[in-house]
Amino acid sequence: MKKLRKNFIYEQGMVSVEWALTMPLFLLTVLICLSLLFSVVEAQRVENTARIATRAYSLGKTEQELSKLIVENLGNDVTLNVNRAEDMATVKLTRPARGVFRILGIDISAKYKIVVEPVGVSYVK
């Protein structure tokens, strides 16, 4: 009976040590999962804003007007890149990810290509 009681006392200390070793790993896993969740939502916002900005540019908005639209939707930390070749336009938005992924230097980006509408031409009669 003494031997069982002696082993039980040592096991209580082991549980404390095991908990102290595994808890930081558990918290890190939870933090990464939450950051991933927020990054997915943020990626959808960037994608939607890029689509809206591309459509607005194809209808004649200037890059300054696009910048204002993007700041209203996403904030100031977004990089806008517009390339135009003849009647095609490409709009790319890049934004740093949130949470743990920002520390790792991961960016969220969206790129859309569209045909630019001719200015002054109306197809509706």
N, CA, C and O atoms as CSV, one atom per row, in Angstrom:
chain,resi,resn,atom,element,x,y,z
A,1,MET,N,N,0.811,-1.190,0.000
A,1,MET,CA,C,0.000,0.000,0.000
A,1,MET,C,C,0.859,1.261,0.000
A,1,MET,O,O,0.507,2.249,-0.645
A,2,LYS,N,N,1.993,1.235,0.724
A,2,LYS,CA,C,2.890,2.377,0.751
A,2,LYS,C,C,3.455,2.658,-0.644
A,2,LYS,O,O,3.615,3.813,-1.037
A,3,LYS,N,N,3.752,1.592,-1.382
A,3,LYS,CA,C,4.340,1.743,-2.711
A,3,LYS,C,C,3.349,2.428,-3.667
A,3,LYS,O,O,3.753,3.265,-4.475
A,4,LEU,N,N,2.075,2.086,-3.583
A,4,LEU,CA,C,1.068,2.714,-4.437
A,4,LEU,C,C,0.934,4.198,-4.121
A,4,LEU,O,O,0.844,5.025,-5.028
A,5,ARG,N,N,0.920,4.530,-2.842
A,5,ARG,CA,C,0.800,5.926,-2.436
A,5,ARG,C,C,2.018,6.723,-2.901
A,5,ARG,O,O,1.870,7.871,-3.322
A,6,LYS,N,N,3.203,6.151,-2.835
A,6,LYS,CA,C,4.423,6.816,-3.256
A,6,LYS,C,C,4.380,7.101,-4.767
A,6,LYS,O,O,4.753,8.196,-5.187
A,7,ASN,N,N,3.941,6.151,-5.581
A,7,ASN,CA,C,3.831,6.348,-7.031
A,7,ASN,C,C,2.773,7.402,-7.366
A,7,ASN,O,O,2.951,8.183,-8.301
A,8,PHE,N,N,1.694,7.428,-6.620
A,8,PHE,CA,C,0.624,8.395,-6.865
A,8,PHE,C,C,1.125,9.823,-6.645
A,8,PHE,O,O,0.778,10.715,-7.418
A,9,ILE,N,N,1.908,10.051,-5.640
A,9,ILE,CA,C,2.459,11.377,-5.353
A,9,ILE,C,C,3.364,11.824,-6.493
A,9,ILE,O,O,3.305,12.990,-6.884
A,10,TYR,N,N,4.192,10.955,-7.037
A,10,TYR,CA,C,5.076,11.310,-8.148
A,10,TYR,C,C,4.278,11.591,-9.424
A,10,TYR,O,O,4.665,12.438,-10.230
A,11,GLU,N,N,3.168,10.880,-9.600
A,11,GLU,CA,C,2.356,11.088,-10.800
A,11,GLU,C,C,1.678,12.452,-10.774
A,11,GLU,O,O,1.475,13.050,-11.831
A,12,GLN,N,N,1.327,12.955,-9.610
A,12,GLN,CA,C,0.717,14.281,-9.548
A,12,GLN,C,C,1.704,15.341,-10.052
A,12,GLN,O,O,1.298,16.278,-10.740
A,13,GLY,N,N,2.928,15.214,-9.736
A,13,GLY,CA,C,3.950,16.141,-10.229
A,13,GLY,C,C,4.156,16.000,-11.719
A,13,GLY,O,O,4.422,16.989,-12.403
A,14,MET,N,N,4.039,14.789,-12.235
A,14,MET,CA,C,4.204,14.544,-13.673
A,14,MET,C,C,3.094,15.218,-14.467
A,14,MET,O,O,3.340,15.773,-15.537
A,15,VAL,N,N,1.872,15.171,-13.944
A,15,VAL,CA,C,0.754,15.799,-14.645
A,15,VAL,C,C,0.990,17.301,-14.759
A,15,VAL,O,O,0.706,17.888,-15.804
A,16,SER,N,N,1.495,17.925,-13.722
A,16,SER,CA,C,1.780,19.356,-13.757
A,16,SER,C,C,2.851,19.685,-14.789
A,16,SER,O,O,2.727,20.668,-15.519
A,17,VAL,N,N,3.884,18.884,-14.853
A,17,VAL,CA,C,4.962,19.101,-15.820
A,17,VAL,C,C,4.449,18.890,-17.241
A,17,VAL,O,O,4.751,19.685,-18.131
A,18,GLU,N,N,3.683,17.835,-17.460
A,18,GLU,CA,C,3.140,17.577,-18.793
A,18,GLU,C,C,2.219,18.704,-19.228
A,18,GLU,O,O,2.247,19.121,-20.386
A,19,TRP,N,N,1.409,19.194,-18.314
A,19,TRP,CA,C,0.508,20.296,-18.646
A,19,TRP,C,C,1.312,21.542,-19.004
A,19,TRP,O,O,0.974,22.242,-19.958
A,20,ALA,N,N,2.351,21.819,-18.262
A,20,ALA,CA,C,3.180,23.002,-18.527
A,20,ALA,C,C,3.898,22.891,-19.874
A,20,ALA,O,O,4.157,23.906,-20.521
A,21,LEU,N,N,4.215,21.683,-20.295
A,21,LEU,CA,C,4.894,21.495,-21.580
A,21,LEU,C,C,3.929,21.537,-22.769
A,21,LEU,O,O,4.293,22.028,-23.838
A,22,THR,N,N,2.723,21.038,-22.600
A,22,THR,CA,C,1.803,20.952,-23.730
A,22,THR,C,C,0.902,22.183,-23.886
A,22,THR,O,O,0.415,22.442,-24.986
A,23,MET,N,N,0.675,22.933,-22.831
A,23,MET,CA,C,-0.223,24.081,-22.918
A,23,MET,C,C,0.269,25.152,-23.904
A,23,MET,O,O,-0.552,25.653,-24.672
A,24,PRO,N,N,1.549,25.531,-23.932
A,24,PRO,CA,C,1.984,26.516,-24.933
A,24,PRO,C,C,1.779,26.024,-26.373
A,24,PRO,O,O,1.430,26.815,-27.249
A,25,LEU,N,N,1.988,24.756,-26.618
A,25,LEU,CA,C,1.756,24.214,-27.961
A,25,LEU,C,C,0.272,24.271,-28.325
A,25,LEU,O,O,-0.084,24.581,-29.462
A,26,PHE,N,N,-0.574,23.975,-27.368
A,26,PHE,CA,C,-2.016,24.054,-27.593
A,26,PHE,C,C,-2.436,25.490,-27.892
A,26,PHE,O,O,-3.197,25.730,-28.830
A,27,LEU,N,N,-1.947,26.445,-27.103
A,27,LEU,CA,C,-2.291,27.850,-27.327
A,27,LEU,C,C,-1.766,28.354,-28.670
A,27,LEU,O,O,-2.444,29.131,-29.343
A,28,LEU,N,N,-0.582,27.926,-29.063
A,28,LEU,CA,C,-0.035,28.297,-30.364
A,28,LEU,C,C,-0.899,27.743,-31.493
A,28,LEU,O,O,-1.129,28.429,-32.488
A,29,THR,N,N,-1.372,26.525,-31.351
A,29,THR,CA,C,-2.256,25.921,-32.354
A,29,THR,C,C,-3.565,26.695,-32.459
A,29,THR,O,O,-4.051,26.941,-33.563
A,30,VAL,N,N,-4.135,27.080,-31.327
A,30,VAL,CA,C,-5.371,27.863,-31.327
A,30,VAL,C,C,-5.132,29.225,-31.990
A,30,VAL,O,O,-5.965,29.680,-32.774
A,31,LEU,N,N,-4.015,29.871,-31.687
A,31,LEU,CA,C,-3.692,31.168,-32.273
A,31,LEU,C,C,-3.544,31.070,-33.797
A,31,LEU,O,O,-4.031,31.937,-34.523
A,32,ILE,N,N,-2.885,30.038,-34.271
A,32,ILE,CA,C,-2.718,29.845,-35.713
A,32,ILE,C,C,-4.065,29.584,-36.379
A,32,ILE,O,O,-4.325,30.105,-37.464
A,33,CYS,N,N,-4.918,28.792,-35.754
A,33,CYS,CA,C,-6.247,28.518,-36.327
A,33,CYS,C,C,-7.090,29.791,-36.401
A,33,CYS,O,O,-7.763,30.020,-37.406
A,34,LEU,N,N,-7.066,30.613,-35.367
A,34,LEU,CA,C,-7.814,31.864,-35.390
A,34,LEU,C,C,-7.261,32.824,-36.442
A,34,LEU,O,O,-8.026,33.492,-37.138
A,35,SER,N,N,-5.938,32.893,-36.559
A,35,SER,CA,C,-5.331,33.749,-37.582
A,35,SER,C,C,-5.705,33.278,-38.977
A,35,SER,O,O,-5.944,34.094,-39.867
A,36,LEU,N,N,-5.756,31.978,-39.169
A,36,LEU,CA,C,-6.148,31.432,-40.467
A,36,LEU,C,C,-7.594,31.794,-40.787
A,36,LEU,O,O,-7.910,32.151,-41.922
A,37,LEU,N,N,-8.459,31.704,-39.805
A,37,LEU,CA,C,-9.859,32.067,-39.996
A,37,LEU,C,C,-9.999,33.538,-40.396
A,37,LEU,O,O,-10.704,33.853,-41.355
A,38,PHE,N,N,-9.336,34.430,-39.672
A,38,PHE,CA,C,-9.402,35.848,-39.995
A,38,PHE,C,C,-8.769,36.155,-41.351
A,38,PHE,O,O,-9.238,37.041,-42.065
A,39,SER,N,N,-7.719,35.438,-41.708
A,39,SER,CA,C,-7.070,35.654,-43.002
A,39,SER,C,C,-7.962,35.214,-44.155
A,39,SER,O,O,-7.955,35.844,-45.213
A,40,VAL,N,N,-8.723,34.154,-43.972
A,40,VAL,CA,C,-9.654,33.714,-45.014
A,40,VAL,C,C,-10.736,34.773,-45.229
A,40,VAL,O,O,-11.080,35.087,-46.369
A,41,VAL,N,N,-11.265,35.315,-44.152
A,41,VAL,CA,C,-12.272,36.376,-44.264
A,41,VAL,C,C,-11.663,37.610,-44.934
A,41,VAL,O,O,-12.297,38.238,-45.782
A,42,GLU,N,N,-10.451,37.948,-44.555
A,42,GLU,CA,C,-9.770,39.103,-45.147
A,42,GLU,C,C,-9.484,38.877,-46.630
A,42,GLU,O,O,-9.582,39.809,-47.428
A,43,ALA,N,N,-9.135,37.660,-46.999
A,43,ALA,CA,C,-8.893,37.340,-48.413
A,43,ALA,C,C,-10.166,37.516,-49.229
A,43,ALA,O,O,-10.107,37.973,-50.371
A,44,GLN,N,N,-11.300,37.167,-48.670
A,44,GLN,CA,C,-12.572,37.370,-49.369
A,44,GLN,C,C,-12.873,38.853,-49.542
A,44,GLN,O,O,-13.376,39.265,-50.587
A,45,ARG,N,N,-12.572,39.657,-48.529
A,45,ARG,CA,C,-12.785,41.103,-48.643
A,45,ARG,C,C,-11.879,41.713,-49.710
A,45,ARG,O,O,-12.321,42.556,-50.491
A,46,VAL,N,N,-10.615,41.293,-49.747
A,46,VAL,CA,C,-9.677,41.807,-50.750
A,46,VAL,C,C,-10.126,41.389,-52.147
A,46,VAL,O,O,-10.094,42.191,-53.080
A,47,GLU,N,N,-10.540,40.149,-52.286
A,47,GLU,CA,C,-11.017,39.640,-53.576
A,47,GLU,C,C,-12.239,40.421,-54.059
A,47,GLU,O,O,-12.299,40.802,-55.228
A,48,ASN,N,N,-13.192,40.658,-53.199
A,48,ASN,CA,C,-14.397,41.392,-53.564
A,48,ASN,C,C,-14.075,42.837,-53.930
A,48,ASN,O,O,-14.616,43.363,-54.902
A,49,THR,N,N,-13.212,43.475,-53.174
A,49,THR,CA,C,-12.838,44.861,-53.462
A,49,THR,C,C,-12.081,44.955,-54.783
A,49,THR,O,O,-12.275,45.909,-55.536
A,50,ALA,N,N,-11.230,43.989,-55.071
A,50,ALA,CA,C,-10.514,43.980,-56.352
A,50,ALA,C,C,-11.484,43.833,-57.513
A,50,ALA,O,O,-11.314,44.480,-58.547
A,51,ARG,N,N,-12.478,43.008,-57.360
A,51,ARG,CA,C,-13.486,42.826,-58.408
A,51,ARG,C,C,-14.258,44.123,-58.637
A,51,ARG,O,O,-14.479,44.523,-59.780
A,52,ILE,N,N,-14.665,44.774,-57.558
A,52,ILE,CA,C,-15.406,46.033,-57.663
A,52,ILE,C,C,-14.532,47.114,-58.306
A,52,ILE,O,O,-14.995,47.851,-59.177
A,53,ALA,N,N,-13.270,47.209,-57.876
A,53,ALA,CA,C,-12.358,48.222,-58.424
A,53,ALA,C,C,-12.081,47.979,-59.900
A,53,ALA,O,O,-11.990,48.931,-60.676
A,54,THR,N,N,-11.948,46.729,-60.294
A,54,THR,CA,C,-11.710,46.414,-61.703
A,54,THR,C,C,-12.900,46.818,-62.551
A,54,THR,O,O,-12.734,47.399,-63.624
A,55,ARG,N,N,-14.073,46.521,-62.088
A,55,ARG,CA,C,-15.284,46.899,-62.824
A,55,ARG,C,C,-15.404,48.419,-62.918
A,55,ARG,O,O,-15.748,48.945,-63.976
A,56,ALA,N,N,-15.126,49.126,-61.830
A,56,ALA,CA,C,-15.200,50.588,-61.836
A,56,ALA,C,C,-14.170,51.173,-62.809
A,56,ALA,O,O,-14.470,52.130,-63.523
A,57,TYR,N,N,-12.971,50.608,-62.841
A,57,TYR,CA,C,-11.939,51.105,-63.761
A,57,TYR,C,C,-12.354,50.878,-65.210
A,57,TYR,O,O,-12.110,51.728,-66.065
A,58,SER,N,N,-12.971,49.754,-65.486
A,58,SER,CA,C,-13.393,49.478,-66.862
A,58,SER,C,C,-14.492,50.428,-67.320
A,58,SER,O,O,-14.680,50.631,-68.520
A,59,LEU,N,N,-15.212,51.006,-66.375
A,59,LEU,CA,C,-16.284,51.940,-66.717
A,59,LEU,C,C,-15.821,53.397,-66.705
A,59,LEU,O,O,-16.642,54.305,-66.839
A,60,GLY,N,N,-14.526,53.628,-66.545
A,60,GLY,CA,C,-13.993,54.980,-66.687
A,60,GLY,C,C,-13.498,55.661,-65.436
A,60,GLY,O,O,-13.112,56.828,-65.509
A,61,LYS,N,N,-13.486,55.009,-64.298
A,61,LYS,CA,C,-12.962,55.633,-63.077
A,61,LYS,C,C,-11.437,55.763,-63.186
A,61,LYS,O,O,-10.773,54.943,-63.821
A,62,THR,N,N,-10.903,56.807,-62.553
A,62,THR,CA,C,-9.454,57.013,-62.559
A,62,THR,C,C,-8.811,56.219,-61.426
A,62,THR,O,O,-9.500,55.674,-60.564
A,63,GLU,N,N,-7.478,56.161,-61.442
A,63,GLU,CA,C,-6.765,55.440,-60.386
A,63,GLU,C,C,-6.949,56.120,-59.028
A,63,GLU,O,O,-6.985,55.441,-58.002
A,64,GLN,N,N,-7.067,57.439,-59.009
A,64,GLN,CA,C,-7.304,58.151,-57.750
A,64,GLN,C,C,-8.671,57.782,-57.183
A,64,GLN,O,O,-8.816,57.601,-55.974
A,65,GLU,N,N,-9.667,57.670,-58.048
A,65,GLU,CA,C,-10.997,57.268,-57.586
A,65,GLU,C,C,-10.991,55.820,-57.099
A,65,GLU,O,O,-11.687,55.475,-56.143
A,66,LEU,N,N,-10.201,54.978,-57.764
A,66,LEU,CA,C,-10.073,53.587,-57.299
A,66,LEU,C,C,-9.413,53.542,-55.924
A,66,LEU,O,O,-9.836,52.786,-55.050
A,67,SER,N,N,-8.380,54.353,-55.739
A,67,SER,CA,C,-7.697,54.390,-54.434
A,67,SER,C,C,-8.660,54.786,-53.327
A,67,SER,O,O,-8.638,54.205,-52.242
A,68,LYS,N,N,-9.498,55.767,-53.599
A,68,LYS,CA,C,-10.486,56.201,-52.610
A,68,LYS,C,C,-11.471,55.072,-52.301
A,68,LYS,O,O,-11.809,54.840,-51.141
A,69,LEU,N,N,-11.930,54.374,-53.340
A,69,LEU,CA,C,-12.838,53.241,-53.166
A,69,LEU,C,C,-12.199,52.140,-52.323
A,69,LEU,O,O,-12.846,51.552,-51.456
A,70,ILE,N,N,-10.936,51.873,-52.585
A,70,ILE,CA,C,-10.227,50.804,-51.860
A,70,ILE,C,C,-10.009,51.187,-50.397
A,70,ILE,O,O,-10.172,50.353,-49.506
A,71,VAL,N,N,-9.642,52.442,-50.148
A,71,VAL,CA,C,-9.451,52.889,-48.764
A,71,VAL,C,C,-10.757,52.802,-47.983
A,71,VAL,O,O,-10.752,52.445,-46.805
A,72,GLU,N,N,-11.879,53.126,-48.633
A,72,GLU,CA,C,-13.177,53.020,-47.960
A,72,GLU,C,C,-13.506,51.579,-47.580
A,72,GLU,O,O,-14.105,51.329,-46.534
A,73,ASN,N,N,-13.111,50.628,-48.435
A,73,ASN,CA,C,-13.451,49.224,-48.192
A,73,ASN,C,C,-12.433,48.474,-47.343
A,73,ASN,O,O,-12.810,47.620,-46.540
A,74,LEU,N,N,-11.139,48.783,-47.510
A,74,LEU,CA,C,-10.108,47.968,-46.862
A,74,LEU,C,C,-9.168,48.734,-45.933
A,74,LEU,O,O,-8.503,48.114,-45.103
A,75,GLY,N,N,-9.094,50.036,-46.045
A,75,GLY,CA,C,-8.160,50.788,-45.216
A,75,GLY,C,C,-6.950,51.249,-46.014
A,75,GLY,O,O,-6.913,51.124,-47.238
A,76,ASN,N,N,-5.958,51.784,-45.302
A,76,ASN,CA,C,-4.801,52.412,-45.946
A,76,ASN,C,C,-3.655,51.474,-46.294
A,76,ASN,O,O,-2.778,51.855,-47.069
A,77,ASP,N,N,-3.632,50.280,-45.758
A,77,ASP,CA,C,-2.466,49.412,-45.954
A,77,ASP,C,C,-2.584,48.504,-47.178
A,77,ASP,O,O,-2.070,47.385,-47.177
A,78,VAL,N,N,-3.257,48.985,-48.216
A,78,VAL,CA,C,-3.461,48.208,-49.437
A,78,VAL,C,C,-2.647,48.827,-50.562
A,78,VAL,O,O,-2.625,50.047,-50.723
A,79,THR,N,N,-1.980,47.984,-51.336
A,79,THR,CA,C,-1.226,48.434,-52.498
A,79,THR,C,C,-2.055,48.183,-53.750
A,79,THR,O,O,-2.513,47.066,-53.990
A,80,LEU,N,N,-2.244,49.232,-54.545
A,80,LEU,CA,C,-3.007,49.147,-55.790
A,80,LEU,C,C,-2.036,49.184,-56.961
A,80,LEU,O,O,-1.141,50.027,-57.015
A,81,ASN,N,N,-2.227,48.258,-57.898
A,81,ASN,CA,C,-1.403,48.216,-59.103
A,81,ASN,C,C,-2.346,48.066,-60.301
A,81,ASN,O,O,-3.046,47.060,-60.421
A,82,VAL,N,N,-2.360,49.065,-61.182
A,82,VAL,CA,C,-3.216,49.035,-62.367
A,82,VAL,C,C,-2.322,49.007,-63.606
A,82,VAL,O,O,-1.464,49.873,-63.776
A,83,ASN,N,N,-2.524,48.013,-64.465
A,83,ASN,CA,C,-1.816,47.914,-65.740
A,83,ASN,C,C,-2.847,47.938,-66.854
A,83,ASN,O,O,-3.859,47.238,-66.805
A,84,ARG,N,N,-2.571,48.754,-67.854
A,84,ARG,CA,C,-3.490,48.832,-68.990
A,84,ARG,C,C,-2.716,48.617,-70.272
A,84,ARG,O,O,-1.702,49.270,-70.520
A,85,ALA,N,N,-3.205,47.698,-71.081
A,85,ALA,CA,C,-2.633,47.425,-72.394
A,85,ALA,C,C,-3.780,47.446,-73.398
A,85,ALA,O,O,-4.591,46.522,-73.462
A,86,GLU,N,N,-3.829,48.532,-74.188
A,86,GLU,CA,C,-4.885,48.754,-75.177
A,86,GLU,C,C,-6.261,48.693,-74.519
A,86,GLU,O,O,-6.594,49.563,-73.714
A,87,ASP,N,N,-7.063,47.684,-74.847
A,87,ASP,CA,C,-8.418,47.628,-74.295
A,87,ASP,C,C,-8.546,46.677,-73.103
A,87,ASP,O,O,-9.660,46.397,-72.661
A,88,MET,N,N,-7.430,46.181,-72.580
A,88,MET,CA,C,-7.445,45.290,-71.409
A,88,MET,C,C,-6.831,46.006,-70.205
A,88,MET,O,O,-5.842,46.727,-70.339
A,89,ALA,N,N,-7.420,45.800,-69.044
A,89,ALA,CA,C,-6.897,46.373,-67.805
A,89,ALA,C,C,-6.769,45.271,-66.764
A,89,ALA,O,O,-7.614,44.380,-66.672
A,90,THR,N,N,-5.702,45.349,-65.986
A,90,THR,CA,C,-5.482,44.418,-64.888
A,90,THR,C,C,-5.337,45.221,-63.603
A,90,THR,O,O,-4.520,46.138,-63.525
A,91,VAL,N,N,-6.123,44.876,-62.610
A,91,VAL,CA,C,-6.070,45.539,-61.306
A,91,VAL,C,C,-5.636,44.496,-60.278
A,91,VAL,O,O,-6.223,43.419,-60.175
A,92,LYS,N,N,-4.593,44.843,-59.518
A,92,LYS,CA,C,-4.095,43.931,-58.486
A,92,LYS,C,C,-4.049,44.672,-57.151
A,92,LYS,O,O,-3.507,45.773,-57.055
A,93,LEU,N,N,-4.623,44.051,-56.131
A,93,LEU,CA,C,-4.586,44.581,-54.773
A,93,LEU,C,C,-3.752,43.649,-53.907
A,93,LEU,O,O,-3.873,42.428,-53.999
A,94,THR,N,N,-2.914,44.227,-53.073
A,94,THR,CA,C,-2.093,43.446,-52.150
A,94,THR,C,C,-2.200,44.069,-50.766
A,94,THR,O,O,-2.099,45.284,-50.596
A,95,ARG,N,N,-2.406,43.204,-49.788
A,95,ARG,CA,C,-2.530,43.661,-48.404
A,95,ARG,C,C,-1.833,42.670,-47.487
A,95,ARG,O,O,-1.934,41.463,-47.703
A,96,PRO,N,N,-1.126,43.153,-46.464
A,96,PRO,CA,C,-0.516,42.223,-45.507
A,96,PRO,C,C,-1.579,41.429,-44.763
A,96,PRO,O,O,-2.633,41.960,-44.414
A,97,ALA,N,N,-1.298,40.167,-44.527
A,97,ALA,CA,C,-2.228,39.312,-43.783
A,97,ALA,C,C,-2.264,39.765,-42.320
A,97,ALA,O,O,-1.431,40.561,-41.885
A,98,ARG,N,N,-3.213,39.260,-41.593
A,98,ARG,CA,C,-3.378,39.617,-40.184
A,98,ARG,C,C,-2.805,38.531,-39.276
A,98,ARG,O,O,-2.549,37.409,-39.714
A,99,GLY,N,N,-2.612,38.877,-38.021
A,99,GLY,CA,C,-2.226,37.913,-36.995
A,99,GLY,C,C,-0.845,37.315,-37.196
A,99,GLY,O,O,0.113,38.017,-37.521
A,100,VAL,N,N,-0.759,36.019,-37.000
A,100,VAL,CA,C,0.510,35.294,-37.086
A,100,VAL,C,C,1.107,35.402,-38.486
A,100,VAL,O,O,2.327,35.430,-38.644
A,101,PHE,N,N,0.242,35.462,-39.503
A,101,PHE,CA,C,0.718,35.476,-40.876
A,101,PHE,C,C,1.391,36.798,-41.232
A,101,PHE,O,O,2.226,36.833,-42.135
A,102,ARG,N,N,1.048,37.880,-40.545
A,102,ARG,CA,C,1.741,39.157,-40.752
A,102,ARG,C,C,3.181,39.051,-40.257
A,102,ARG,O,O,4.101,39.579,-40.882
A,103,ILE,N,N,3.368,38.372,-39.140
A,103,ILE,CA,C,4.719,38.179,-38.600
A,103,ILE,C,C,5.564,37.370,-39.585
A,103,ILE,O,O,6.765,37.605,-39.719
A,104,LEU,N,N,4.932,36.423,-40.266
A,104,LEU,CA,C,5.640,35.592,-41.240
A,104,LEU,C,C,5.849,36.305,-42.579
A,104,LEU,O,O,6.543,35.781,-43.450
A,105,GLY,N,N,5.258,37.492,-42.753
A,105,GLY,CA,C,5.438,38.260,-43.976
A,105,GLY,C,C,4.563,37.799,-45.133
A,105,GLY,O,O,4.913,38.007,-46.295
A,106,ILE,N,N,3.434,37.179,-44.829
A,106,ILE,CA,C,2.537,36.684,-45.869
A,106,ILE,C,C,1.566,37.797,-46.267
A,106,ILE,O,O,1.002,38.476,-45.410
A,107,ASP,N,N,1.381,37.976,-47.576
A,107,ASP,CA,C,0.453,38.982,-48.097
A,107,ASP,C,C,-0.754,38.303,-48.719
A,107,ASP,O,O,-0.680,37.167,-49.187
A,108,ILE,N,N,-1.869,39.026,-48.715
A,108,ILE,CA,C,-3.093,38.586,-49.392
A,108,ILE,C,C,-3.217,39.448,-50.642
A,108,ILE,O,O,-3.118,40.672,-50.566
A,109,SER,N,N,-3.431,38.818,-51.786
A,109,SER,CA,C,-3.567,39.602,-53.002
A,109,SER,C,C,-4.692,39.048,-53.875
A,109,SER,O,O,-5.058,37.876,-53.790
A,110,ALA,N,N,-5.223,39.931,-54.713
A,110,ALA,CA,C,-6.259,39.554,-55.670
A,110,ALA,C,C,-5.969,40.289,-56.964
A,110,ALA,O,O,-5.560,41.450,-56.953
A,111,LYS,N,N,-6.184,39.605,-58.080
A,111,LYS,CA,C,-5.878,40.181,-59.386
A,111,LYS,C,C,-7.020,39.871,-60.342
A,111,LYS,O,O,-7.451,38.725,-60.466
A,112,TYR,N,N,-7.504,40.914,-61.018
A,112,TYR,CA,C,-8.578,40.755,-61.997
A,112,TYR,C,C,-8.179,41.425,-63.301
A,112,TYR,O,O,-7.499,42.451,-63.306
A,113,LYS,N,N,-8.609,40.835,-64.396
A,113,LYS,CA,C,-8.380,41.382,-65.724
A,113,LYS,C,C,-9.738,41.569,-66.384
A,113,LYS,O,O,-10.622,40.720,-66.270
A,114,ILE,N,N,-9.893,42.713,-67.088
A,114,ILE,CA,C,-11.185,43.025,-67.695
A,114,ILE,C,C,-10.975,43.862,-68.952
A,114,ILE,O,O,-9.958,44.539,-69.099
A,115,VAL,N,N,-11.942,43.804,-69.845
A,115,VAL,CA,C,-11.938,44.642,-71.041
A,115,VAL,C,C,-12.469,46.021,-70.656
A,115,VAL,O,O,-13.514,46.136,-70.015
A,116,VAL,N,N,-11.741,47.065,-71.053
A,116,VAL,CA,C,-12.138,48.432,-70.731
A,116,VAL,C,C,-13.155,48.902,-71.761
A,116,VAL,O,O,-12.948,48.764,-72.967
A,117,GLU,N,N,-14.255,49.459,-71.270
A,117,GLU,CA,C,-15.311,49.971,-72.142
A,117,GLU,C,C,-14.800,51.202,-72.893
A,117,GLU,O,O,-14.112,52.036,-72.304
A,118,PRO,N,N,-15.121,51.327,-74.167
A,118,PRO,CA,C,-14.736,52.540,-74.902
A,118,PRO,C,C,-15.451,53.765,-74.319
A,118,PRO,O,O,-16.627,53.695,-73.963
A,119,VAL,N,N,-14.744,54.861,-74.230
A,119,VAL,CA,C,-15.296,56.088,-73.654
A,119,VAL,C,C,-16.183,56.769,-74.693
A,119,VAL,O,O,-15.790,56.908,-75.851
A,120,GLY,N,N,-17.359,57.185,-74.290
A,120,GLY,CA,C,-18.250,57.921,-75.169
A,120,GLY,C,C,-19.086,57.060,-76.105
A,120,GLY,O,O,-19.832,57.606,-76.918
A,121,VAL,N,N,-18.991,55.750,-76.024
A,121,VAL,CA,C,-19.764,54.855,-76.888
A,121,VAL,C,C,-20.901,54.276,-76.076
A,121,VAL,O,O,-20.688,53.739,-74.989
A,122,SER,N,N,-22.100,54.386,-76.599
A,122,SER,CA,C,-23.252,53.823,-75.925
A,122,SER,C,C,-23.835,52.703,-76.776
A,122,SER,O,O,-24.075,52.881,-77.970
A,123,TYR,N,N,-24.057,51.564,-76.164
A,123,TYR,CA,C,-24.617,50.423,-76.871
A,123,TYR,C,C,-26.133,50.347,-76.719
A,123,TYR,O,O,-26.787,49.530,-77.367
A,124,VAL,N,N,-26.685,51.193,-75.869
A,124,VAL,CA,C,-28.119,51.201,-75.625
A,124,VAL,C,C,-28.760,52.260,-76.522
A,124,VAL,O,O,-28.288,53.396,-76.564
A,125,LYS,N,N,-29.825,51.903,-77.236
A,125,LYS,CA,C,-30.507,52.871,-78.107
A,125,LYS,C,C,-31.852,53.227,-77.548
A,125,LYS,O,O,-32.575,54.028,-78.140
